[in-house]
Amino acid sequence: MVKKIALLGASGSIGSSTFEVVREQSPHFKISLASAHSNWEKLCNLAEEFDIPTLVFTGIAQASLQERIRTLHPKRKIYFGEDELIYLLKNEDYDIALNAIGGSAGIRATFATLERGKSLALANKESLVLGGHLVHESFKDARILPVDSEHSAIFQALGESPKDEIKKLIITASGGAFRRYPLSDFGSITPEMALKHPNWDMGAKVTLDSATMFNKALEVMEAHWLFDIPYEQIEAIIHPQSVIHSLVQYIDGSLIAQLGTPDMKLPILYALSYPKRFKSELVQTELLDHFSLTFEAIEQERYPLYYLGLEAARAGGIIPTVINAAVEASMKLFLGRIISFTQIHPIVEESLQKAQQIAFPALDELIRINQETYDKILSQYKLQ
């Protein structure tokens, strides 16, 4: 049976890797719906190659451009706006949605998919960072398949093991662009420097979050909700080679790891093919090419956003939403050269100090407070 995929965030790095997977695995997969924010030329060209019947562009509001796109591609059903995407996720024919929408913009798509009862391949961390408590409460039996390499590794290492046999989940981190950069020079870090990840080719947001290690705090939160493991049993360590993608430590002392060349096509394929494994030549790992596998602790002085993120995770409620929005806004300011790299942490910390806790926020509250926090920070710097 051919599995029909709704690919969300199709023009980004995860989307590009997914197209490579589907190209190789065409007997098994068919993309029936794809969305992008505004990169219509790229997605429309891919729609011709992969014969994708339905396209959605969530960030194109100009009527004349909408009409032009429809005129150029008359064989496709083309829609515009986030509301249309949510409607299609609730009504179109697909078997699994792969949510690779970047940032908090992906949360509504996650909930629309889960409410429909469809399988969800999840590459959008914020869905669980902001709304993990809602997913845990309302969709306990949902099939959520992690696409992040770290959570895919944990998922594979856990197998069917009962929770009382698990001692610890260990998430690995590359250390980002500044693992060896002198702390005294952090004030001179430029956006171009921060966007050069040593091991992975990813979008700007994920690469920046890797440079600050905030992405590992997000992944700790995500692992907590995905695997229903307490925070005190989850930790992150630096593994610069990015060959071991994560580990599970069991109560008998055993450590089980998943290894592979750092390439997102492997966890994407596993999520889409689960519970099967399909033969593939896309990602091959030769152990003799990797002469050493090393590990380091995460320095608090070098990566303060990671530790601030852990505080937010333990606080729960609305606090993870606040820190997520504050980091997104600060990163935009940094990319716009309005603030320095070293100003990111103080801005985020100040937002947390001013936050009003809501113990169990509803979805509309999460979305509203996320946007309000983001806008407030940008407005302080006359940027909207």
Residue, then its C-alpha position, 0 to 999 in steps of 0.5 A: m500500500v502506498k502511504k499518502i503524506a501531507l508534507l508541511g513546511a515543504s520548502g525548508s531543509i526537512g522538506s527538501s530531505t523528505f522529497e529525497v526520501v520520497r524520490e527514492q521510495s516512490p513505490h511506498f510513498k506519495i505526497s498528496l498535500a504540501s505546504a510552504h510559507s511563501n517559496w511558491e516557485k520551489l514548491c510548485n516546481l516540486a509539485e510538477e515533479f512529484d505530481i502533488p495535487t494540493l498545495v497551500f501557501t500560508g504566507i502569501a496574501q497578495a491577491s494578484l500573486q495568488e491569481r498568478i500562481r493559480t494561472l501558472h499551475p492550473k493542474r494543482k489545487i492551490y490554497f492560501g493562508e493558515d486557516e485553509l491549511i488547517y481546514l485541509l488537514k481536517n478534511e483532505d485524504y492523507d495517511i500521515a502528516l509530516n509537520a516540518i513547519g518552523g517555530s511556533a507557527g506549526i502548533r495549529a497544524t499539529f493539533a489539527t492532525l491529531e484531532r483528525g486521528k491521523s499519524l503525525a511525523l513531528a519535526n516541529k519541536e514547539s508543538l510539544v514545548l508549548g502544547g505538550h500538556l494538551v497533547h498528553e491530556s487529549f491525545k494519549d493514544a495518538r501515533i506521534l513519530p519523532v523526526d528529530s534525530e535525537h528523539s528518533a534515536i530514543f524511540q528506536a532505542l526504547g523499543e517496547s521497554p517498560k518505563d520502570e526499566i528506564k533510568k535515563l534518556i541522554i540527548t546528544a548535542s553537537g555543541g553548535a558553531f561556538r563550542r571552541y570559540p573563546l568566551s571573551d570574543f562572544g560579543s563579536i559573533t555575527p549572524e553569518m558565524a552563528l549560521k554555520h553549523p559544524n555537522w548539519d545543514m538546517g534552517a536558520k532557526v534550528t542552526l541558531d538554536s544549536a549555537t546557543m544550545f537552546n534547541k537542547a532545552l526544547e528537545v528535553m521538553e519534547a522528550h518529556w512529553l513524547f516518552d512520558i519521562p520525568y525531567e530529572q531522568i532526561e539530560a543532554i551532553i555534547h557529542p561533537q561528531s553527531v554519530i550517536h544521536s541519543l542514548v537510553q540508559y537502563i536500570d541494569g546499567s546498559l546504554i543503548a544508542q542509535l548511530g548513523t551519519p548525521d543526515m536527516k533523511l534517516p529519521i525521516l525515512y524511519a518515521l514515514s516507514y514505521p513500523k517497517r524499515f525500507k531498504s535505502e541507500l540514502v544514508q550509509t555509515e562506515l564506522l571506520d570513517h569515524f576515528s573517535l566518539t567523544f563526549e563533553a558536559i554542557e558549560q553553563e557560561r557558554y550555553p546559558l540559554y540551555y539552562l534557562g530553558l531547563e528552568a522553564a521546562r520545570a516551571g511548566g504551564i505558560i512559561p515554556t511558551v514565554i521562553n520560546a517566543a522570547v528566543e524567537a524574537s531575540m533571534k530575529l533581532f540578532l539576525g537583523r543586527i539590532i542586538s548582539f549575540t550576548q544580548i540574547h540571554p538577558i532579553v529572554e531572562e527578563s521576559l521570563q521574570k515578567a511572565q505571569q504563570i498560567a498552570f494549564p493554558a488552553l491552545d488559544e492562550l498559548i498562541r495568544i501569549n506566544q504572539e504577545t511575548y514575541d511582539k512585545i520584545l520586537s516593539q521595544y526595538k521598534l521592529q514588528 
